[in-house]
Amino acid sequence: MELLSVTMNDGVMQRSEIEGKDNSREDKSNYKVVRKGDMVYNSMRMWQGANGVSSYDGIVSPAYTVLTAKVSICNEYFAALFKNYKLINEFRKNSQGMTSDTWNLKYPQIETIKVYLPEVAEQEKVASMLVTLDKRIAAQVTLVEQLKKYKRGLLNKVFSNINGNIYPTVYLSEVADFLQGLTYSPSDVSVAGYLVLRSSNIQNGVLSFDDCVYVDKKVDESLQVKCDDVIMCVRNGSKKLVGKTALIPNNMAMTTWGAFMMIIRSKLNDTYIFHYLNSQMFFSQVFKDTGTATINQITKGILNECKLPLPPETARKQISKMLSSFDVKIQNAEMCLTTLVELKKALLQQLFI
């Protein structure tokens, strides 16, 4: 453990040094000089990752603090230090005037923080490993994005009449039932009982159980989920969350859903409806008349008016199978990404503190 071993670079770019280099009217007389290898951070926004090692010489706004290492340090290692979660917590504790979303981390405080600083050769090995892991994470992010983009293309093709086949169009209400959620009071909330699915239980198109609420009250069978039901968020303060869905798996005993949610129960005995509810065809009908207004709910009346192409059962099951298998590919890719991110987090914690 050593002190961070940095000194504040208080070099200020003089007006004469910037004349003719910027045609804007902004006064840059107090801008700070940055040299290649300096750490630059915004004391009020470090918690958002507003920091990094400069790869070139230049100037930055007075809002930033510029640190120059007193000892030999690998640039990548220097940058990784500021991404260490325990170190970030030290930054937070040493900041002045901190609120829930604002820091004020000045140089005198950061100078007293201790970090692990091995020989440069070891720093380079650590940095190389982290850079390699970052590249792997970036590649996985790209893969997930590409898979989702391809899936959107499949959905658009499927629900605009596949391969030129023109299928009869029906109202969604002809092939599915819409079931409103459970209303309960704070006194019903308990540590056990019926699980109440809410908006936070839908993450990336699948159910998540990181934030669960249970109620200790009698729930009618009609308000208990069934396998292959579609749970949809139909009301939320954030419009972007309205319409997100997840498929109910098997073995979800003692599970209901909240008042701001809706169960869409298919009459087709397959997952075709679930995939339709994630298509552009569906969303274009649901939000077709919103214009610039903020519509934060989907009502039964809106769902009643939605139309979809309905292929014969054999074709419909083939479509459902194809789209469901692609969902599995996306979920596996996202799980791999989560594993890589957690691995990096663990390595940063072990390497620097």
C-alpha positions in Angstrom: 0.0 0.0 0.0 1.3 3.4 -1.0 -0.1 6.9 -1.2 -1.6 7.7 -4.6 1.6 9.6 -5.3 0.2 12.3 -7.5 0.6 16.0 -7.6 -1.9 18.5 -8.8 -1.0 19.9 -12.2 -2.0 23.5 -11.6 -0.7 24.7 -14.9 -3.0 27.3 -16.5 -3.2 28.0 -20.2 -2.5 31.7 -20.7 -4.7 33.7 -23.1 -1.7 34.3 -25.4 -1.3 30.5 -25.8 -4.7 29.9 -27.1 -5.3 32.9 -29.3 -6.0 31.9 -32.9 -6.7 28.3 -31.9 -10.4 28.6 -31.1 -12.8 30.9 -32.7 -15.4 30.6 -30.0 -16.1 33.4 -27.5 -15.6 31.2 -24.5 -12.9 32.6 -22.1 -10.3 29.9 -21.8 -7.8 31.9 -19.9 -8.3 29.6 -16.9 -8.2 26.3 -18.8 -5.6 23.8 -17.4 -2.7 22.3 -19.3 -2.9 18.5 -19.7 0.1 16.4 -20.7 0.0 12.9 -22.0 -0.3 10.4 -19.1 -2.0 12.9 -16.7 -5.2 11.8 -14.9 -8.1 14.2 -15.5 -11.3 14.1 -13.5 -14.3 16.1 -12.7 -14.5 16.4 -9.0 -18.3 16.7 -9.1 -19.0 13.9 -11.5 -16.4 11.2 -10.7 -19.2 8.9 -9.5 -20.5 8.9 -13.2 -17.0 7.9 -14.5 -16.0 11.4 -15.5 -12.3 10.6 -15.4 -9.5 9.2 -17.5 -5.8 9.3 -18.4 -5.1 11.7 -21.2 -3.5 10.2 -24.4 -2.4 13.5 -25.7 -1.3 17.0 -24.7 -4.0 19.7 -24.5 -6.2 21.8 -22.2 -9.3 21.1 -20.1 -12.0 23.2 -18.4 -11.3 24.6 -14.9 -14.1 22.2 -13.7 -11.5 19.4 -14.0 -8.7 18.4 -11.7 -5.4 17.4 -13.4 -3.1 14.9 -11.6 0.4 14.1 -12.6 2.1 11.0 -11.1 5.2 11.5 -9.0 6.4 8.0 -9.8 6.6 5.8 -12.8 3.2 4.4 -13.6 1.7 2.6 -16.5 -1.1 4.7 -18.1 -3.5 1.8 -18.4 -2.8 0.9 -14.7 -3.3 4.5 -13.7 -6.7 4.6 -15.5 -7.7 1.2 -14.0 -7.1 2.6 -10.5 -9.9 5.0 -10.9 -12.3 2.2 -11.9 -11.6 0.2 -8.7 -14.9 0.0 -6.8 -13.3 0.1 -3.3 -11.2 3.0 -4.4 -14.2 4.8 -5.7 -15.8 4.3 -2.3 -12.8 6.0 -0.8 -13.2 8.9 -3.2 -16.8 9.1 -2.1 -16.0 9.1 1.6 -13.3 11.8 1.2 -15.4 14.1 -0.9 -16.7 17.4 0.5 -20.3 18.5 0.2 -21.4 15.2 -1.2 -25.1 14.7 -1.9 -26.8 11.6 -3.4 -25.7 12.6 -6.9 -22.9 15.1 -6.4 -19.3 14.9 -5.2 -16.8 17.5 -4.4 -13.5 15.6 -4.4 -10.5 18.0 -4.2 -6.8 17.4 -4.5 -5.8 17.5 -0.8 -8.3 14.7 -0.1 -7.3 12.5 -3.0 -3.6 12.9 -2.1 -4.1 11.0 1.2 -5.7 7.9 -0.3 -3.6 4.8 -0.4 -3.4 2.3 -3.3 -1.4 -0.7 -4.3 1.4 0.3 -6.6 3.7 -2.5 -7.7 6.8 -2.2 -10.0 6.1 -0.9 -13.5 6.7 -4.4 -15.0 3.9 -5.8 -12.9 1.7 -2.8 -13.6 2.0 -3.5 -17.3 1.1 -7.2 -16.8 -2.0 -6.2 -14.8 -2.9 -3.5 -17.3 -2.5 -5.9 -20.2 -4.8 -8.4 -18.6 -7.5 -5.7 -18.0 -7.2 -4.3 -21.5 -7.7 -7.9 -22.9 -10.7 -8.3 -20.7 -12.1 -4.9 -21.7 -11.8 -6.0 -25.4 -13.6 -9.2 -24.6 -16.4 -7.3 -22.9 -16.6 -4.9 -25.8 -16.8 -7.8 -28.2 -19.6 -9.4 -26.1 -21.5 -6.1 -26.0 -21.3 -5.9 -29.8 -22.5 -9.5 -30.1 -25.5 -8.8 -27.8 -26.4 -5.7 -29.8 -26.1 -7.5 -33.1 -28.3 -10.4 -31.9 -31.0 -8.0 -30.7 -30.8 -6.0 -34.0 -31.2 -9.3 -36.0 -34.1 -10.3 -33.7 -35.8 -7.0 -34.4 -35.4 -7.7 -38.1 -36.9 -11.1 -37.7 -39.9 -9.7 -35.9 -40.5 -7.1 -38.5 -40.4 -9.7 -41.2 -42.6 -12.1 -39.3 -45.3 -9.6 -38.5 -45.5 -8.1 -42.0 -46.7 -11.4 -43.5 -43.8 -13.8 -43.9 -42.2 -14.5 -47.3 -45.0 -12.7 -49.1 -47.7 -15.0 -47.7 -50.8 -13.0 -46.9 -52.4 -14.3 -43.7 -55.8 -13.3 -42.4 -55.8 -10.4 -39.9 -57.6 -10.7 -36.6 -58.1 -8.5 -33.5 -55.8 -9.3 -30.6 -58.9 -9.7 -28.4 -60.0 -12.6 -30.6 -57.0 -14.7 -29.7 -56.1 -13.5 -26.2 -57.7 -12.4 -22.9 -56.5 -9.3 -21.0 -56.5 -9.7 -17.2 -56.0 -6.7 -14.8 -53.7 -7.0 -11.8 -54.2 -7.3 -8.1 -54.9 -4.3 -5.9 -53.4 -4.5 -2.4 -52.6 -2.2 0.5 -49.3 -1.6 2.3 -50.6 -3.7 5.2 -50.9 -6.7 2.9 -47.1 -6.7 2.2 -45.3 -9.5 3.9 -42.0 -11.4 3.9 -43.9 -14.4 2.4 -47.1 -15.3 0.6 -48.0 -14.5 -3.0 -45.3 -13.0 -5.2 -46.6 -9.9 -6.9 -45.0 -9.3 -10.2 -44.3 -5.6 -10.9 -42.4 -3.6 -13.5 -39.1 -4.1 -11.9 -39.5 -7.9 -12.3 -39.2 -7.5 -16.0 -35.6 -7.0 -17.1 -34.4 -7.4 -20.8 -37.5 -9.4 -21.7 -37.3 -12.0 -19.0 -38.4 -12.2 -15.4 -36.0 -11.0 -12.7 -36.3 -11.7 -9.0 -33.9 -9.2 -7.5 -36.7 -6.9 -6.3 -39.6 -9.0 -5.0 -42.8 -8.0 -3.1 -45.0 -10.6 -1.4 -48.5 -10.2 0.0 -50.2 -12.1 2.7 -53.8 -12.3 1.5 -56.2 -14.5 -0.4 -55.7 -14.4 -4.2 -58.4 -15.8 -6.5 -57.3 -18.4 -9.0 -58.2 -16.0 -11.8 -55.4 -13.7 -10.5 -52.7 -16.4 -10.4 -50.3 -16.6 -13.4 -50.2 -19.6 -15.7 -47.4 -21.0 -17.9 -46.9 -19.1 -21.1 -48.9 -16.1 -19.9 -47.4 -12.8 -21.0 -46.9 -10.2 -18.2 -46.9 -6.7 -19.5 -46.2 -3.3 -17.8 -49.3 -1.2 -18.8 -48.8 1.8 -16.6 -45.7 3.6 -15.4 -44.3 7.0 -14.7 -41.7 6.4 -17.4 -43.2 6.0 -20.8 -40.2 3.9 -22.0 -41.2 1.1 -19.6 -44.7 0.9 -20.7 -45.2 -2.2 -22.9 -42.3 -4.2 -21.8 -43.1 -7.9 -21.4 -41.9 -11.3 -20.2 -43.1 -14.8 -20.7 -44.3 -16.7 -17.6 -42.4 -20.0 -17.2 -43.6 -23.2 -15.7 -43.8 -23.8 -12.0 -44.7 -20.2 -10.9 -47.0 -21.2 -8.0 -48.4 -18.6 -5.7 -47.6 -15.8 -8.1 -49.9 -12.9 -9.1 -49.3 -9.4 -10.7 -49.8 -5.8 -9.6 -52.4 -3.3 -10.6 -50.0 -1.5 -13.0 -49.4 -4.8 -14.9 -51.6 -6.9 -17.1 -51.6 -10.6 -18.0 -52.2 -11.3 -21.7 -53.3 -14.9 -21.9 -53.2 -16.5 -25.3 -55.9 -18.8 -26.7 -53.5 -20.3 -29.2 -51.5 -22.7 -27.1 -48.1 -21.3 -28.3 -45.9 -18.3 -27.8 -46.9 -16.5 -31.0 -48.7 -13.8 -29.1 -45.7 -13.1 -26.9 -43.5 -12.4 -29.9 -46.2 -10.3 -31.5 -46.3 -8.1 -28.4 -42.6 -7.4 -28.9 -42.9 -6.4 -32.6 -42.9 -3.0 -34.2 -46.3 -3.9 -35.6 -47.8 -4.0 -32.1 -46.1 -0.8 -30.8 -47.0 1.2 -33.9 -50.7 0.4 -33.2 -50.5 1.0 -29.4 -48.7 4.4 -29.7 -50.0 5.5 -33.1 -52.0 8.5 -31.8 -49.7 9.7 -29.0 -48.0 12.4 -31.1 -46.0 14.5 -28.7 -48.3 13.8 -25.8 -47.0 11.6 -22.9 -49.1 8.4 -22.8 -48.0 6.3 -19.9 -50.5 3.5 -20.1 -51.9 0.8 -22.3 -55.6 0.1 -21.7 -57.8 -2.8 -22.6 -59.5 -0.6 -25.1 -56.2 0.0 -26.9 -55.4 -3.7 -26.9 -58.9 -4.5 -28.2 -58.1 -2.5 -31.3 -54.8 -4.1 -32.1 -54.6 -6.4 -35.1 -52.2 -9.1 -36.1 -51.7 -11.6 -38.9 -52.7 -15.1 -38.0 -51.0 -17.9 -39.9 -52.3 -21.5 -39.7 -51.3 -23.4 -36.6 -48.4 -25.4 -38.2 -46.8 -22.2 -39.6 -47.5 -20.3 -36.3 -45.7 -22.9 -34.2 -42.7 -22.9 -36.5 -42.5 -19.2 -36.2 -42.8 -19.3 -32.4 -40.1 -22.0 -32.2 -37.7 -20.0 -34.4 -38.2 -16.8 -32.5 -38.0 -18.5 -29.1 -34.7 -20.2 -30.0 -33.3 -16.8 -30.9 -34.4 -15.4 -27.6 -32.3 -18.2 -25.9 -29.3 -17.1 -27.9 -29.7 -13.5 -26.7 -30.2 -14.5 -23.1 -27.1 -16.7 -23.2 -25.1 -13.9 -24.7 -26.3 -11.5 -22.0 -25.5 -14.0 -19.3 -22.0 -14.3 -20.7 -21.6 -10.5 -20.7 -22.8 -10.3 -17.1 -20.2 -12.9 -16.1 -17.4 -11.0 -17.8 -18.4 -7.7 -16.2 -18.6 -9.4 -12.7 -15.2 -11.0 -13.4 -13.6 -7.6 -14.1 -15.2 -6.1 -11.0 -13.8 -8.9 -8.9 -10.3 -8.5 -10.4 -10.3 -4.8 -9.8 -11.2 -5.3 -6.2 -8.5 -7.9 -5.7 -5.7 -6.2 -7.6 -5.7 -2.7 -6.2 -6.8 -2.9 -2.5 
